[in-house]
Amino acid sequence: MASTTISMELRLGFNPHPPTNFNLFLSIKTPNILFLKKVNKSQRLYNCTSVSSSGQQLQELVVDGGGGGGKGYFGNLVKEHGWQVRRMVEKDDEMRSVANIQAEAFYEPVFFFNDVFFQFFQAEVLSGLLYRLRNSPSDRYACLVAEMTTSDSEENQQLVGVVDATVFRDASVLQHLSGADEYLYVSGIAVLRSFRRKKVASVLLKSCEKLARFWGYKYLVLRAYEDDLGARTLYTNAGYKVVSSDPIWTSSLIGRRRRVLMIKQCNLT
């Protein structure tokens, strides 16, 4: 059975046009330094409600502040197919797990020094995650993680998938969105190899839609490689439609794989 490769854009901050490749030798940081930088912020709890498309109210427990103080942060957005999705907790071990999942999914092996380059790539992914967490308001960026709905111990609960959801206002995208000045951009969706084709990615996408409703955004936007039929099928089945693609010169002149822009409209009522 052919494997599915899901396209990924690791975004630093709110720049809608980041470089396509990381420069691994300009911004590598010592992992020990990265892992020791914890986010300790005062937190206040609020009870909020959000209405799903089925008309049922979803009770959400929200923490005021940039950090997730526990698994109650955003509660479980979706529980389906044996998986549940929540907001990532800003703890060293969980952030390392997220970086490992995304690095495993999107790293391109090299013939020489493969292990060394993978560690560089993983450190760069973690660095990007830390940057987004520290420079993004808590209601404009969320890293969502998927795990099993049941486990012998919450302490040993394994993360199996991850996705980034960020609020953007890129003019080149807004021209396709009627009456919107911002949208929720979905990126970095990744699933551990041993858990692929088990509906994890579908549940992650559904959680992004639930988050968009909760934050009040009508449109979800993502990009996929034009030749990645597996990923495009996944997104199409989730309700996304292709509205545009990269210019032909991006592949013919600079050799980059062409991407398509896909959009899904949410029902906020």
C-alpha contacts under 8 A as a table, 3 or more apart, distances in Angstrom:
res1	aa1	res2	aa2	distance
3	S	230	G	7.72
4	T	228	D	7.66
4	T	230	G	4.99
4	T	231	A	6.17
5	T	105	A	7.92
5	T	228	D	6.82
5	T	230	G	6.89
5	T	231	A	6.29
6	I	189	I	6.92
6	I	190	A	7.03
6	I	224	A	7.21
6	I	228	D	7.55
6	I	230	G	7.74
6	I	231	A	5.15
7	S	187	S	7.95
7	S	188	G	7.36
7	S	189	I	7.64
7	S	223	R	7.29
7	S	224	A	5.33
7	S	225	Y	6.17
7	S	231	A	7.39
8	M	106	F	7.29
8	M	187	S	5.73
8	M	188	G	4.50
8	M	189	I	6.56
8	M	224	A	7.86
9	E	20	T	7.57
9	E	187	S	5.78
9	E	188	G	5.69
10	L	125	V	7.43
10	L	128	G	7.05
10	L	187	S	7.31
10	L	188	G	6.20
11	R	14	F	7.23
11	R	15	N	7.11
11	R	16	P	7.80
11	R	18	P	6.24
11	R	128	G	7.07
11	R	132	R	7.77
12	L	15	N	6.68
12	L	18	P	7.18
12	L	128	G	5.77
12	L	129	L	7.93
12	L	131	Y	6.52
12	L	132	R	6.05
13	G	131	Y	6.81
13	G	132	R	5.32
13	G	135	N	6.37
13	G	136	S	6.89
14	F	168	F	6.97
15	N	18	P	5.97
16	P	168	F	7.32
16	P	170	D	6.26
19	P	22	F	7.00
22	F	124	E	7.69
23	N	26	L	5.81
23	N	27	S	7.02
24	L	27	S	6.28
24	L	28	I	5.99
24	L	120	F	6.48
24	L	121	F	6.84
24	L	124	E	6.97
25	F	28	I	5.93
27	S	124	E	7.42
28	I	120	F	6.78
28	I	123	A	6.71
28	I	124	E	6.14
29	K	33	I	7.26
29	K	34	L	6.93
29	K	123	A	6.90
29	K	124	E	7.65
29	K	127	S	7.48
30	T	33	I	5.41
30	T	34	L	6.45
30	T	123	A	7.79
31	P	34	L	4.94
31	P	35	F	6.00
31	P	123	A	6.31
32	N	35	F	5.28
32	N	36	L	6.27
33	I	36	L	5.40
33	I	37	K	6.71
34	L	37	K	5.72
34	L	126	L	7.83
34	L	127	S	7.20
35	F	38	K	7.42
35	F	92	D	5.44
35	F	96	R	7.73
36	L	92	D	7.13
37	K	92	D	7.97
38	K	90	E	7.38
38	K	91	K	6.64
38	K	92	D	6.92
39	V	67	G	6.42
39	V	90	E	6.68
39	V	91	K	7.73
40	N	67	G	7.33
41	K	65	G	6.93
41	K	66	G	7.53
41	K	67	G	6.66
42	S	65	G	7.26
43	Q	63	V	6.07
43	Q	64	D	5.58
43	Q	65	G	5.99
43	Q	69	G	7.50
44	R	63	V	5.76
44	R	64	D	5.26
44	R	65	G	7.71
45	L	61	L	7.10
45	L	62	V	6.04
45	L	63	V	5.04
45	L	64	D	6.43
46	Y	61	L	6.32
46	Y	62	V	5.68
46	Y	63	V	6.71
46	Y	64	D	7.63
47	N	59	Q	7.43
47	N	60	E	6.39
47	N	61	L	5.36
47	N	62	V	6.65
48	C	59	Q	6.29
48	C	60	E	5.47
48	C	61	L	6.53
48	C	62	V	7.17
49	T	57	Q	6.43
49	T	58	L	5.87
49	T	59	Q	4.90
49	T	60	E	5.92
50	S	57	Q	5.74
50	S	58	L	5.23
50	S	59	Q	6.57
50	S	60	E	7.29
50	S	213	R	7.32
50	S	214	F	5.48
51	V	55	G	5.97
51	V	56	Q	5.95
51	V	57	Q	4.57
51	V	58	L	6.00
51	V	213	R	7.73
51	V	214	F	7.73
51	V	268	L	7.82
51	V	269	T	7.34
52	S	55	G	5.37
52	S	56	Q	5.68
52	S	57	Q	6.17
52	S	58	L	6.69
52	S	210	K	7.27
52	S	213	R	7.40
52	S	268	L	7.82
52	S	269	T	7.97
53	S	56	Q	7.51
53	S	267	N	6.33
53	S	268	L	7.22
53	S	269	T	6.96
60	E	74	F	5.72
60	E	75	G	5.82
61	L	72	G	6.02
61	L	73	Y	6.11
61	L	74	F	5.36
61	L	75	G	5.70
62	V	72	G	7.39
62	V	73	Y	5.41
62	V	74	F	5.14
62	V	75	G	7.58
63	V	67	G	7.95
63	V	68	G	6.91
63	V	69	G	7.41
63	V	73	Y	5.74
63	V	74	F	7.46
64	D	138	S	7.79
65	G	68	G	7.84
65	G	138	S	6.25
66	G	133	L	7.05
66	G	134	R	7.47
66	G	136	S	7.79
66	G	137	P	6.37
66	G	138	S	4.82
67	G	89	V	7.15
67	G	90	E	5.80
67	G	133	L	7.88
67	G	138	S	7.67
68	G	71	K	7.63
68	G	73	Y	5.58
68	G	87	R	7.32
68	G	88	M	6.75
68	G	89	V	4.67
68	G	90	E	5.55
69	G	72	G	7.73
69	G	73	Y	6.60
69	G	89	V	6.40
69	G	90	E	7.30
70	G	73	Y	5.76
70	G	89	V	5.96
71	K	74	F	7.71
71	K	75	G	6.40
71	K	86	R	7.15
71	K	87	R	7.48
71	K	88	M	7.97
71	K	89	V	6.88
72	G	75	G	4.55
72	G	76	N	7.75
73	Y	86	R	7.38
73	Y	87	R	6.19
73	Y	89	V	7.74
74	F	77	L	6.87
74	F	86	R	6.28
74	F	87	R	5.97
75	G	86	R	5.93
75	G	87	R	7.52
76	N	79	K	6.89
76	N	84	Q	6.19
76	N	85	V	5.40
76	N	86	R	4.67
76	N	87	R	7.85
77	L	84	Q	7.39
77	L	85	V	5.67
77	L	86	R	5.79
77	L	207	S	5.57
77	L	210	K	6.58
77	L	211	L	7.34
78	V	83	W	7.96
78	V	84	Q	5.54
78	V	85	V	5.48
78	V	86	R	7.71
78	V	203	V	6.86
78	V	206	K	7.12
78	V	207	S	5.56
78	V	210	K	7.77
79	K	82	G	7.06
79	K	83	W	5.66
79	K	84	Q	4.32
79	K	85	V	6.75
79	K	149	T	7.10
79	K	203	V	7.72
80	E	83	W	5.43
80	E	84	Q	6.51
80	E	203	V	6.67
81	H	199	K	6.71
81	H	203	V	7.93
82	G	148	M	5.88
82	G	149	T	5.45
82	G	150	T	7.74
83	W	146	A	6.40
83	W	147	E	5.55
83	W	148	M	4.53
83	W	149	T	4.99
83	W	200	V	6.81
83	W	203	V	7.29
84	Q	146	A	5.56
84	Q	147	E	5.57
84	Q	148	M	6.08
84	Q	149	T	5.36
84	Q	203	V	7.67
85	V	144	L	6.47
85	V	145	V	5.45
85	V	146	A	4.40
85	V	147	E	6.55
85	V	203	V	7.40
85	V	204	L	6.68
85	V	207	S	6.61
86	R	144	L	5.55
86	R	145	V	5.65
86	R	146	A	6.74
87	R	142	A	6.60
87	R	143	C	5.91
87	R	144	L	4.46
87	R	145	V	6.10
88	M	94	E	7.25
88	M	95	M	7.71
88	M	142	A	7.71
88	M	143	C	5.61
88	M	144	L	5.48
88	M	145	V	5.76
89	V	94	E	6.53
89	V	95	M	7.64
90	E	94	E	6.89
90	E	95	M	6.44
91	K	94	E	5.44
91	K	95	M	6.08
92	D	95	M	5.27
92	D	96	R	6.10
93	D	96	R	5.13
93	D	97	S	6.25
94	E	97	S	4.99
94	E	98	V	6.30
95	M	98	V	5.08
95	M	99	A	6.22
95	M	126	L	7.16
95	M	129	L	7.92
96	R	99	A	5.11
96	R	100	N	6.08
96	R	126	L	6.89
97	S	100	N	5.04
97	S	101	I	6.23
97	S	159	L	6.99
98	V	101	I	5.24
98	V	102	Q	6.36
98	V	126	L	7.96
98	V	145	V	7.74
98	V	159	L	7.62
98	V	161	G	7.89
98	V	162	V	6.56
99	A	102	Q	5.31
99	A	103	A	5.89
99	A	122	Q	6.03
99	A	123	A	7.70
99	A	125	V	5.60
99	A	126	L	5.12
99	A	129	L	7.66
100	N	103	A	5.04
100	N	104	E	5.91
100	N	122	Q	6.20
101	I	104	E	5.25
101	I	105	A	6.26
101	I	160	V	7.51
101	I	161	G	6.84
101	I	162	V	7.32
101	I	190	A	6.49
101	I	191	V	6.55
101	I	192	L	5.89
102	Q	105	A	5.14
102	Q	106	F	6.21
102	Q	125	V	7.41
102	Q	162	V	7.44
102	Q	188	G	6.96
102	Q	189	I	7.63
102	Q	190	A	5.56
102	Q	191	V	7.67
103	A	106	F	5.41
103	A	107	Y	5.46
103	A	118	F	7.57
103	A	121	F	6.56
103	A	122	Q	5.25
103	A	125	V	6.66
104	E	107	Y	5.75
104	E	192	L	7.41
105	A	190	A	5.92
105	A	191	V	6.95
105	A	192	L	7.06
105	A	193	R	7.65
107	Y	118	F	6.87
107	Y	121	F	7.14
109	P	114	N	6.04
109	P	118	F	7.66
110	V	113	F	7.11
110	V	114	N	5.30
110	V	117	F	7.81
111	F	114	N	6.24
113	F	116	V	5.36
113	F	117	F	6.30
114	N	117	F	5.28
114	N	118	F	6.14
115	D	118	F	5.10
115	D	119	Q	6.33
116	V	119	Q	5.23
116	V	120	F	6.40
117	F	120	F	4.96
117	F	121	F	6.14
118	F	121	F	4.98
118	F	122	Q	6.03
119	Q	122	Q	5.02
119	Q	123	A	6.11
120	F	123	A	5.16
120	F	124	E	6.24
121	F	124	E	5.02
121	F	125	V	6.22
122	Q	125	V	5.09
122	Q	126	L	6.28
123	A	126	L	5.12
123	A	127	S	6.10
124	E	127	S	4.93
124	E	128	G	6.24
125	V	128	G	5.17
125	V	129	L	6.30
126	L	129	L	5.00
126	L	130	L	6.21
127	S	130	L	5.20
127	S	131	Y	6.21
128	G	131	Y	5.05
128	G	132	R	6.28
129	L	132	R	5.25
129	L	133	L	6.24
130	L	133	L	5.13
130	L	134	R	6.15
131	Y	134	R	5.30
131	Y	135	N	6.03
132	R	135	N	5.26
132	R	136	S	5.61
132	R	141	Y	7.59
133	L	136	S	5.65
133	L	137	P	7.99
133	L	141	Y	7.58
136	S	140	R	6.38
136	S	141	Y	5.93
137	P	140	R	5.33
137	P	141	Y	6.48
138	S	141	Y	5.79
138	S	142	A	6.89
139	D	142	A	7.54
139	D	215	W	7.13
140	R	165	A	7.96
140	R	166	T	5.59
140	R	167	V	4.98
141	Y	164	D	7.45
141	Y	165	A	5.68
141	Y	166	T	4.38
141	Y	167	V	6.42
142	A	164	D	6.03
142	A	165	A	5.31
142	A	166	T	6.56
143	C	162	V	7.09
143	C	163	V	5.95
143	C	164	D	4.64
143	C	165	A	6.37
144	L	162	V	5.64
144	L	163	V	5.36
144	L	164	D	6.27
144	L	165	A	7.64
144	L	204	L	7.57
144	L	207	S	7.99
145	V	159	L	6.56
145	V	160	V	7.55
145	V	161	G	5.69
145	V	162	V	4.42
145	V	163	V	6.62
145	V	204	L	7.66
146	A	159	L	5.79
146	A	160	V	5.69
146	A	161	G	4.91
146	A	162	V	6.12
146	A	200	V	7.12
146	A	203	V	7.99
146	A	204	L	6.84
147	E	157	Q	6.95
147	E	158	Q	6.02
147	E	159	L	4.82
147	E	160	V	5.54
147	E	161	G	7.13
148	M	151	S	6.75
148	M	157	Q	7.42
148	M	158	Q	7.43
148	M	159	L	7.86
148	M	160	V	7.94
151	S	154	E	6.48
151	S	156	N	7.70
151	S	157	Q	6.21
152	D	156	N	7.62
152	D	157	Q	7.99
153	S	156	N	5.38
153	S	157	Q	6.39
154	E	157	Q	4.99
159	L	162	V	7.90
160	V	191	V	5.80
160	V	192	L	5.48
160	V	195	F	6.66
160	V	200	V	7.71
161	G	189	I	7.42
161	G	190	A	5.53
161	G	191	V	4.17
161	G	192	L	6.24
161	G	200	V	6.68
161	G	201	A	7.24
161	G	204	L	7.62
162	V	188	G	7.32
162	V	189	I	5.62
162	V	190	A	5.45
162	V	191	V	6.60
162	V	204	L	7.21
163	V	186	V	7.13
163	V	187	S	6.20
163	V	188	G	5.24
163	V	189	I	4.16
163	V	190	A	6.52
163	V	204	L	6.66
164	D	186	V	5.86
164	D	187	S	5.21
164	D	188	G	5.59
164	D	189	I	6.77
165	A	184	L	6.30
165	A	185	Y	5.59
165	A	186	V	4.82
165	A	187	S	6.53
165	A	208	C	6.69
166	T	184	L	5.52
166	T	185	Y	5.11
166	T	186	V	6.70
167	V	182	E	6.65
167	V	183	Y	5.59
167	V	184	L	4.56
167	V	185	Y	5.96
168	F	182	E	5.61
168	F	183	Y	5.60
168	F	184	L	6.34
168	F	185	Y	6.48
169	R	173	V	7.62
169	R	174	L	6.77
169	R	181	D	6.24
169	R	182	E	4.56
169	R	183	Y	6.43
170	D	173	V	5.46
170	D	174	L	6.17
170	D	182	E	7.85
171	A	174	L	4.91
171	A	175	Q	6.30
172	S	175	Q	5.86
172	S	176	H	7.85
173	V	176	H	5.73
173	V	177	L	7.08
174	L	177	L	4.96
174	L	178	S	7.68
174	L	180	A	6.83
174	L	181	D	6.68
174	L	182	E	7.29
175	Q	178	S	7.47
176	H	243	V	7.29
177	L	180	A	5.82
177	L	219	Y	7.39
180	A	183	Y	7.21
180	A	218	K	7.49
180	A	219	Y	7.93
182	E	217	Y	7.34
183	Y	217	Y	5.84
183	Y	218	K	6.94
183	Y	219	Y	5.33
183	Y	220	L	6.03
183	Y	221	V	7.01
184	L	212	A	6.39
184	L	217	Y	6.56
184	L	219	Y	6.36
184	L	220	L	4.88
184	L	221	V	6.19
185	Y	220	L	5.87
185	Y	221	V	4.81
185	Y	222	L	5.81
186	V	189	I	7.66
186	V	208	C	7.30
186	V	220	L	6.95
186	V	221	V	6.03
186	V	222	L	5.12
187	S	222	L	6.42
187	S	223	R	7.70
189	I	201	A	7.29
189	I	204	L	7.78
190	A	201	A	7.40
191	V	195	F	6.60
191	V	196	R	6.11
191	V	200	V	7.03
191	V	201	A	6.79
192	L	195	F	5.46
192	L	196	R	6.48
193	R	196	R	5.45
195	F	198	K	6.00
195	F	200	V	7.35
196	R	199	K	7.40
196	R	200	V	6.95
196	R	201	A	7.87
197	R	200	V	7.36
199	K	202	S	5.14
199	K	203	V	6.28
200	V	203	V	5.23
200	V	204	L	6.27
201	A	204	L	5.01
201	A	205	L	6.24
202	S	205	L	5.16
202	S	206	K	6.27
202	S	234	L	7.35
202	S	238	A	7.08
203	V	206	K	5.03
203	V	207	S	6.19
204	L	207	S	5.08
204	L	208	C	6.47
205	L	208	C	5.16
205	L	209	E	6.54
205	L	238	A	7.25
206	K	209	E	5.08
206	K	210	K	6.31
206	K	238	A	7.66
207	S	210	K	4.95
207	S	211	L	6.11
208	C	211	L	4.97
208	C	212	A	6.11
209	E	212	A	5.01
209	E	213	R	6.39
209	E	220	L	7.11
209	E	266	C	7.12
210	K	213	R	5.22
210	K	214	F	6.19
211	L	214	F	4.88
211	L	215	W	6.08
212	A	215	W	5.20
212	A	216	G	5.88
212	A	217	Y	5.01
212	A	218	K	6.97
212	A	219	Y	7.55
212	A	220	L	7.19
212	A	266	C	7.68
213	R	216	G	4.87
213	R	217	Y	5.94
213	R	218	K	7.13
213	R	266	C	7.03
213	R	267	N	7.68
213	R	268	L	5.80
214	F	217	Y	7.89
216	G	268	L	6.92
217	Y	220	L	7.67
217	Y	266	C	7.63
217	Y	268	L	7.81
218	K	265	Q	5.78
218	K	266	C	4.96
218	K	267	N	6.84
218	K	268	L	6.58
219	Y	263	I	6.84
219	Y	264	K	5.73
219	Y	265	Q	4.60
219	Y	266	C	5.83
220	L	263	I	5.73
220	L	264	K	5.13
220	L	265	Q	6.38
220	L	266	C	7.46
221	V	261	L	7.31
221	V	262	M	5.83
221	V	263	I	4.60
221	V	264	K	6.49
222	L	261	L	6.14
222	L	262	M	5.40
222	L	263	I	6.58
223	R	259	R	6.25
223	R	260	V	5.56
223	R	261	L	4.72
223	R	262	M	5.87
224	A	228	D	7.15
224	A	231	A	6.90
224	A	232	R	6.50
224	A	259	R	5.34
224	A	260	V	5.47
224	A	261	L	6.85
224	A	262	M	7.57
225	Y	228	D	5.26
225	Y	232	R	7.84
225	Y	257	R	6.56
225	Y	258	R	5.85
225	Y	259	R	4.19
225	Y	260	V	6.16
226	E	229	L	7.39
226	E	232	R	7.79
226	E	245	S	7.81
226	E	257	R	7.50
226	E	258	R	5.61
226	E	259	R	4.93
226	E	260	V	5.60
227	D	258	R	7.76
228	D	231	A	5.65
228	D	232	R	6.26
229	L	232	R	5.03
229	L	233	T	5.92
230	G	233	T	5.21
230	G	234	L	6.33
231	A	234	L	5.01
231	A	235	Y	6.29
232	R	235	Y	5.12
232	R	236	T	5.97
233	T	236	T	5.01
233	T	237	N	6.02
234	L	237	N	5.30
234	L	238	A	6.37
235	Y	238	A	4.96
235	Y	239	G	6.50
235	Y	240	Y	5.43
235	Y	241	K	7.95
236	T	239	G	5.15
236	T	240	Y	4.86
236	T	241	K	6.20
237	N	240	Y	7.30
239	G	264	K	5.99
240	Y	262	M	5.60
240	Y	263	I	5.06
240	Y	264	K	4.56
241	K	262	M	5.01
241	K	263	I	5.33
241	K	264	K	6.44
242	V	245	S	7.90
242	V	260	V	6.43
242	V	261	L	5.68
242	V	262	M	4.31
242	V	263	I	6.57
243	V	260	V	7.55
243	V	261	L	5.83
243	V	262	M	5.86
243	V	263	I	6.98
244	S	260	V	5.79
244	S	261	L	5.25
244	S	262	M	7.47
245	S	258	R	7.10
245	S	259	R	5.68
245	S	260	V	4.07
245	S	261	L	5.77
246	D	250	T	6.78
246	D	258	R	5.57
246	D	259	R	5.54
246	D	260	V	6.34
247	P	250	T	5.77
247	P	251	S	7.91
247	P	258	R	7.65
248	I	251	S	5.85
248	I	252	S	6.34
248	I	258	R	7.45
249	W	252	S	4.87
249	W	253	L	5.27
249	W	254	I	7.33
250	T	253	L	5.84
250	T	254	I	5.60
250	T	255	G	6.58
250	T	256	R	5.84
250	T	257	R	7.56
250	T	258	R	6.77
251	S	254	I	5.69
251	S	255	G	4.40
251	S	256	R	4.61
251	S	257	R	5.62
251	S	258	R	5.94
252	S	255	G	5.68
252	S	256	R	7.81
